[in-house]
Amino acid sequence: MGHLAHVLEKAVSGILGTRPSKVQGKDESIRGGLDTETGLKLRRAEKLVNEYGIALEKAGYLNRFEVENLMESVAEGKYPLDEVCESLRQGRGRHHDLLTLKFSASLLPYPKDKIKEAIELLLRYDSDPENIRLLREGLRYLESFV
């Protein structure tokens, strides 16, 4: 789970604009002592969640880039601030989504329900508090994909 924790922390910290800390994830597998079928499911879930973490990191990067461009355009008078404000007032639209960290679901490597299922499976078997925290954060950010 160490790699999983690293990918999710990197993704979540990228979205929040913070620097990732070193995660001391468990090097031992959470699959130890489990039957083969469950072990295979856990390996698949880890793979799926790792790919989700990469997509989350990409979404955060793209969002930051677009926000910076928008703010620069508004500051230079190339884009009307009224349109941005109206989108925020209405609680919908491109600018609202951009500034409230809403991402296109097309960035996800799998359907949201599959990712949620994988995270929930890993949460049932992992005992590392840091991994659990990161998995819960990943689950929370899943709602940002619309």
C-alpha positions in Angstrom: 0.0 0.0 0.0 3.0 2.3 0.2 2.8 3.2 -3.5 -0.9 3.7 -3.3 -0.5 6.1 -0.4 2.2 8.0 -2.2 0.1 8.4 -5.4 -3.0 9.5 -3.5 -1.1 12.0 -1.3 0.6 13.5 -4.3 -2.7 13.9 -6.1 -4.6 15.3 -3.1 -1.7 17.7 -2.2 -1.5 18.8 -5.9 -5.1 19.8 -5.9 -4.8 21.6 -2.6 -1.6 23.3 -3.7 0.4 22.0 -0.9 3.7 20.1 -0.9 3.4 16.4 -0.3 5.0 15.1 2.8 6.9 11.8 2.9 4.5 9.0 3.6 5.7 6.1 5.6 3.3 3.6 4.1 3.5 -0.1 4.9 5.8 -2.0 2.6 4.1 -5.3 3.5 1.1 -6.2 1.5 -2.4 -5.9 2.9 -3.1 -9.2 1.1 -1.1 -11.3 3.6 -3.1 -14.2 4.9 -6.0 -13.7 2.5 -7.4 -16.2 0.1 -6.4 -16.0 -3.5 -9.6 -14.5 -4.8 -9.6 -11.7 -2.2 -5.9 -11.1 -2.9 -6.6 -10.8 -6.6 -9.4 -8.4 -5.9 -7.2 -6.3 -3.7 -4.4 -6.2 -6.3 -7.0 -5.0 -8.9 -8.4 -2.4 -6.5 -4.9 -1.1 -5.7 -4.2 -0.8 -9.5 -7.5 1.0 -10.1 -7.0 3.4 -7.2 -3.4 4.1 -8.2 -4.7 5.0 -11.7 -7.4 7.2 -10.1 -4.7 8.9 -8.1 -2.8 9.8 -11.3 -6.0 11.1 -12.8 -6.7 13.2 -9.7 -3.2 14.6 -9.9 -3.7 15.5 -13.6 -7.1 17.1 -12.9 -5.5 19.2 -10.2 -2.8 20.3 -12.5 -5.2 21.2 -15.3 -7.4 23.0 -12.9 -4.6 25.1 -11.5 -3.4 25.9 -15.0 -6.9 27.1 -16.1 -7.5 29.1 -13.0 -4.1 30.9 -13.5 -5.0 31.6 -17.1 -8.4 32.9 -16.2 -7.2 35.2 -13.4 -4.4 36.5 -15.7 -7.0 37.3 -18.4 -9.3 39.0 -15.9 -6.4 41.0 -14.5 -5.3 42.1 -17.9 -8.9 43.1 -18.9 -9.0 40.4 -21.6 -11.9 38.6 -19.9 -14.9 40.2 -18.2 -15.0 39.7 -14.4 -18.8 40.0 -14.5 -19.1 36.7 -16.3 -17.0 34.9 -13.7 -19.0 36.5 -10.9 -22.3 35.6 -12.5 -21.3 32.0 -12.9 -20.3 31.9 -9.2 -23.6 33.6 -8.1 -25.6 31.1 -10.1 -23.7 28.2 -8.7 -23.1 26.6 -12.1 -21.2 27.0 -15.3 -17.6 26.7 -16.4 -16.2 29.3 -14.0 -18.1 27.9 -11.1 -16.8 24.4 -11.8 -13.3 25.7 -12.3 -13.2 27.7 -9.1 -14.9 25.1 -6.9 -12.7 22.3 -8.0 -15.1 20.4 -10.3 -13.4 18.2 -12.9 -14.7 16.5 -16.0 -15.5 12.8 -15.3 -13.8 12.1 -18.6 -10.5 12.4 -16.9 -11.2 9.3 -14.8 -9.7 6.1 -15.9 -12.7 4.1 -14.7 -16.4 4.8 -13.9 -16.8 6.6 -10.5 -18.7 3.6 -9.1 -15.8 1.3 -9.8 -13.3 3.6 -8.2 -15.6 4.0 -5.2 -15.9 0.2 -4.9 -12.1 -0.2 -5.1 -11.5 2.4 -2.4 -14.1 0.9 -0.1 -12.6 -2.5 -0.6 -9.1 -1.2 0.3 -10.5 0.6 3.3 -11.9 -2.7 4.7 -8.5 -4.4 4.7 -5.9 -1.6 5.4 -5.0 -0.9 9.0 -2.5 1.9 8.4 -4.1 5.2 9.6 -2.3 7.3 7.0 -3.4 5.1 4.1 -6.9 5.1 5.5 -6.9 8.9 5.7 -5.6 9.2 2.1 -8.2 6.7 0.8 -11.0 8.6 2.5 -9.7 11.8 0.9 -9.6 10.1 -2.5 -13.2 9.0 -1.9 -14.2 12.6 -1.0 -12.5 14.0 -4.1 -14.3 11.5 -6.3 -17.4 13.6 -5.9 -15.6 16.5 -7.6 -15.7 14.7 -10.9 -18.9 15.7 -12.7 
